[in-house]
Amino acid sequence: MLRSYTGIGALATPPEVLGLMTRAAFALLKRSYVLRSGHAIGADSAFERGAGSAAEIFLPVPGWRGSASSFHAGTLGAELWGRAREIAAAHHPAFAGLSRFVQDLHTRNVFQVLGQALDSPSEFVLCWTADGEASGGTGQALRIAATHGVPVYNLQRVRERAHVERHLVL
């Protein structure tokens, strides 16, 4: 069975936390985990660096930010993307008012947590948000994780960061 985790966070994640994310992803790679992320600047990219090819990178549109990932609406299919869009809308307070592209960014977050068929939630989420809460764009994925009982380890929280560092021997 595939073991997966979601590695995400804010664009403005501090450099020392980005380094921790890359080391954590590498440690999880050695434990046969697959990263699920979204190719955003900052935390996502830090996790990708550590995970190497053991990653499922979900994109809002094909080729976003130069990614060659095949996980996007064009390959996942209209029906599955539509189901993910409904989940995204249910977890965002103002989804209908967002541009189509921003809706697609939030829709790709659903796959990061629930997997490419929306039926295999990640074992856990590693992330960083500025306030340690489900805020910003990362908050969308964290709300979905909460709904599906996926544990979240926010590296902004001292105790959660220490737990991750201890568990992964970082």
Contacts in CASP RR format, 6 or more apart in sequence:
PFRMAT RR
TARGET T0000
AUTHOR 0000-0000-0000
METHOD contacts of the structure
MODEL  1
MLRSYTGIGALATPPEVLGLMTRAAFALLKRSYVLRSGHAIGADSAFERG
AGSAAEIFLPVPGWRGSASSFHAGTLGAELWGRAREIAAAHHPAFAGLSR
FVQDLHTRNVFQVLGQALDSPSEFVLCWTADGEASGGTGQALRIAATHGV
PVYNLQRVRERAHVERHLVL
2 34 0 8 1.000
2 120 0 8 1.000
3 31 0 8 1.000
3 32 0 8 1.000
3 33 0 8 1.000
3 34 0 8 1.000
3 123 0 8 1.000
4 33 0 8 1.000
4 34 0 8 1.000
4 35 0 8 1.000
4 36 0 8 1.000
4 56 0 8 1.000
4 115 0 8 1.000
4 120 0 8 1.000
4 122 0 8 1.000
4 123 0 8 1.000
5 28 0 8 1.000
5 33 0 8 1.000
5 34 0 8 1.000
5 35 0 8 1.000
5 36 0 8 1.000
5 122 0 8 1.000
5 123 0 8 1.000
5 124 0 8 1.000
5 125 0 8 1.000
5 126 0 8 1.000
6 35 0 8 1.000
6 36 0 8 1.000
6 37 0 8 1.000
6 112 0 8 1.000
6 113 0 8 1.000
6 122 0 8 1.000
6 124 0 8 1.000
6 125 0 8 1.000
6 126 0 8 1.000
6 127 0 8 1.000
6 141 0 8 1.000
6 145 0 8 1.000
6 150 0 8 1.000
7 21 0 8 1.000
7 25 0 8 1.000
7 35 0 8 1.000
7 36 0 8 1.000
7 37 0 8 1.000
7 43 0 8 1.000
7 44 0 8 1.000
7 47 0 8 1.000
7 112 0 8 1.000
7 125 0 8 1.000
7 126 0 8 1.000
7 127 0 8 1.000
8 37 0 8 1.000
8 38 0 8 1.000
8 40 0 8 1.000
8 43 0 8 1.000
8 44 0 8 1.000
8 47 0 8 1.000
8 109 0 8 1.000
8 112 0 8 1.000
8 125 0 8 1.000
8 126 0 8 1.000
8 127 0 8 1.000
8 138 0 8 1.000
8 141 0 8 1.000
9 40 0 8 1.000
9 42 0 8 1.000
9 43 0 8 1.000
9 44 0 8 1.000
9 127 0 8 1.000
9 128 0 8 1.000
9 129 0 8 1.000
9 138 0 8 1.000
10 42 0 8 1.000
10 43 0 8 1.000
10 128 0 8 1.000
10 129 0 8 1.000
10 130 0 8 1.000
10 136 0 8 1.000
10 137 0 8 1.000
10 138 0 8 1.000
11 40 0 8 1.000
11 41 0 8 1.000
11 42 0 8 1.000
11 43 0 8 1.000
12 42 0 8 1.000
12 130 0 8 1.000
13 21 0 8 1.000
13 42 0 8 1.000
13 43 0 8 1.000
13 46 0 8 1.000
13 128 0 8 1.000
14 128 0 8 1.000
17 43 0 8 1.000
17 128 0 8 1.000
17 155 0 8 1.000
17 156 0 8 1.000
18 42 0 8 1.000
18 43 0 8 1.000
18 46 0 8 1.000
19 46 0 8 1.000
20 155 0 8 1.000
20 161 0 8 1.000
20 164 0 8 1.000
20 165 0 8 1.000
20 170 0 8 1.000
21 43 0 8 1.000
21 46 0 8 1.000
21 47 0 8 1.000
21 126 0 8 1.000
21 128 0 8 1.000
21 155 0 8 1.000
22 46 0 8 1.000
22 47 0 8 1.000
22 49 0 8 1.000
22 50 0 8 1.000
23 50 0 8 1.000
23 168 0 8 1.000
23 170 0 8 1.000
24 47 0 8 1.000
24 126 0 8 1.000
24 164 0 8 1.000
24 168 0 8 1.000
24 170 0 8 1.000
25 35 0 8 1.000
25 46 0 8 1.000
25 47 0 8 1.000
25 48 0 8 1.000
25 49 0 8 1.000
25 50 0 8 1.000
25 51 0 8 1.000
25 52 0 8 1.000
26 50 0 8 1.000
26 51 0 8 1.000
27 168 0 8 1.000
27 169 0 8 1.000
27 170 0 8 1.000
28 35 0 8 1.000
28 51 0 8 1.000
28 168 0 8 1.000
29 35 0 8 1.000
29 50 0 8 1.000
29 51 0 8 1.000
29 52 0 8 1.000
29 54 0 8 1.000
33 54 0 8 1.000
33 123 0 8 1.000
34 51 0 8 1.000
34 54 0 8 1.000
34 55 0 8 1.000
34 56 0 8 1.000
35 47 0 8 1.000
35 48 0 8 1.000
35 50 0 8 1.000
35 51 0 8 1.000
35 52 0 8 1.000
35 54 0 8 1.000
35 55 0 8 1.000
35 56 0 8 1.000
36 55 0 8 1.000
36 56 0 8 1.000
36 57 0 8 1.000
36 58 0 8 1.000
36 111 0 8 1.000
36 112 0 8 1.000
36 113 0 8 1.000
36 115 0 8 1.000
36 122 0 8 1.000
37 44 0 8 1.000
37 47 0 8 1.000
37 48 0 8 1.000
37 51 0 8 1.000
37 55 0 8 1.000
37 56 0 8 1.000
37 57 0 8 1.000
37 58 0 8 1.000
37 112 0 8 1.000
38 44 0 8 1.000
38 57 0 8 1.000
38 58 0 8 1.000
38 59 0 8 1.000
38 108 0 8 1.000
38 109 0 8 1.000
38 112 0 8 1.000
39 45 0 8 1.000
39 48 0 8 1.000
39 57 0 8 1.000
39 58 0 8 1.000
39 59 0 8 1.000
39 64 0 8 1.000
39 65 0 8 1.000
39 67 0 8 1.000
39 69 0 8 1.000
40 65 0 8 1.000
41 65 0 8 1.000
43 127 0 8 1.000
43 128 0 8 1.000
43 138 0 8 1.000
47 55 0 8 1.000
47 126 0 8 1.000
48 55 0 8 1.000
48 57 0 8 1.000
56 69 0 8 1.000
56 71 0 8 1.000
56 111 0 8 1.000
56 115 0 8 1.000
56 116 0 8 1.000
57 67 0 8 1.000
57 69 0 8 1.000
57 71 0 8 1.000
58 69 0 8 1.000
58 71 0 8 1.000
58 72 0 8 1.000
58 108 0 8 1.000
58 109 0 8 1.000
58 111 0 8 1.000
58 112 0 8 1.000
58 116 0 8 1.000
59 67 0 8 1.000
59 69 0 8 1.000
59 71 0 8 1.000
59 72 0 8 1.000
59 108 0 8 1.000
60 72 0 8 1.000
60 101 0 8 1.000
60 104 0 8 1.000
60 105 0 8 1.000
60 107 0 8 1.000
60 108 0 8 1.000
61 72 0 8 1.000
61 73 0 8 1.000
61 101 0 8 1.000
61 104 0 8 1.000
62 72 0 8 1.000
62 74 0 8 1.000
62 75 0 8 1.000
63 69 0 8 1.000
63 72 0 8 1.000
64 72 0 8 1.000
71 111 0 8 1.000
71 116 0 8 1.000
72 108 0 8 1.000
73 81 0 8 1.000
73 104 0 8 1.000
73 107 0 8 1.000
74 81 0 8 1.000
76 84 0 8 1.000
76 111 0 8 1.000
76 116 0 8 1.000
80 117 0 8 1.000
80 118 0 8 1.000
81 107 0 8 1.000
82 107 0 8 1.000
83 118 0 8 1.000
84 107 0 8 1.000
84 108 0 8 1.000
84 110 0 8 1.000
84 111 0 8 1.000
84 114 0 8 1.000
84 118 0 8 1.000
85 103 0 8 1.000
85 107 0 8 1.000
85 110 0 8 1.000
87 110 0 8 1.000
87 114 0 8 1.000
87 118 0 8 1.000
87 144 0 8 1.000
88 95 0 8 1.000
88 103 0 8 1.000
88 106 0 8 1.000
88 107 0 8 1.000
88 109 0 8 1.000
88 110 0 8 1.000
88 140 0 8 1.000
88 144 0 8 1.000
89 95 0 8 1.000
89 96 0 8 1.000
89 103 0 8 1.000
91 140 0 8 1.000
91 143 0 8 1.000
91 144 0 8 1.000
91 147 0 8 1.000
92 98 0 8 1.000
92 106 0 8 1.000
92 140 0 8 1.000
92 143 0 8 1.000
95 103 0 8 1.000
95 106 0 8 1.000
98 106 0 8 1.000
105 137 0 8 1.000
106 137 0 8 1.000
106 140 0 8 1.000
109 137 0 8 1.000
109 140 0 8 1.000
109 141 0 8 1.000
109 144 0 8 1.000
110 118 0 8 1.000
110 141 0 8 1.000
110 144 0 8 1.000
111 118 0 8 1.000
112 122 0 8 1.000
112 141 0 8 1.000
113 121 0 8 1.000
113 122 0 8 1.000
113 125 0 8 1.000
113 141 0 8 1.000
113 144 0 8 1.000
113 145 0 8 1.000
113 148 0 8 1.000
113 150 0 8 1.000
114 120 0 8 1.000
114 121 0 8 1.000
114 122 0 8 1.000
114 144 0 8 1.000
114 148 0 8 1.000
115 121 0 8 1.000
115 122 0 8 1.000
121 145 0 8 1.000
121 148 0 8 1.000
121 149 0 8 1.000
121 150 0 8 1.000
122 145 0 8 1.000
122 150 0 8 1.000
123 150 0 8 1.000
123 151 0 8 1.000
124 150 0 8 1.000
124 151 0 8 1.000
124 152 0 8 1.000
124 153 0 8 1.000
125 141 0 8 1.000
125 142 0 8 1.000
125 145 0 8 1.000
125 150 0 8 1.000
125 151 0 8 1.000
125 152 0 8 1.000
125 153 0 8 1.000
126 153 0 8 1.000
126 155 0 8 1.000
126 164 0 8 1.000
127 138 0 8 1.000
127 141 0 8 1.000
127 142 0 8 1.000
127 152 0 8 1.000
127 153 0 8 1.000
127 154 0 8 1.000
127 155 0 8 1.000
128 138 0 8 1.000
128 154 0 8 1.000
128 155 0 8 1.000
128 156 0 8 1.000
129 135 0 8 1.000
129 136 0 8 1.000
129 138 0 8 1.000
129 139 0 8 1.000
129 142 0 8 1.000
129 154 0 8 1.000
129 156 0 8 1.000
130 156 0 8 1.000
131 156 0 8 1.000
132 154 0 8 1.000
132 156 0 8 1.000
132 157 0 8 1.000
133 139 0 8 1.000
133 154 0 8 1.000
134 142 0 8 1.000
134 143 0 8 1.000
134 146 0 8 1.000
142 152 0 8 1.000
142 154 0 8 1.000
145 151 0 8 1.000
145 152 0 8 1.000
146 152 0 8 1.000
153 160 0 8 1.000
153 161 0 8 1.000
153 163 0 8 1.000
153 164 0 8 1.000
154 160 0 8 1.000
155 161 0 8 1.000
155 164 0 8 1.000
164 170 0 8 1.000
END
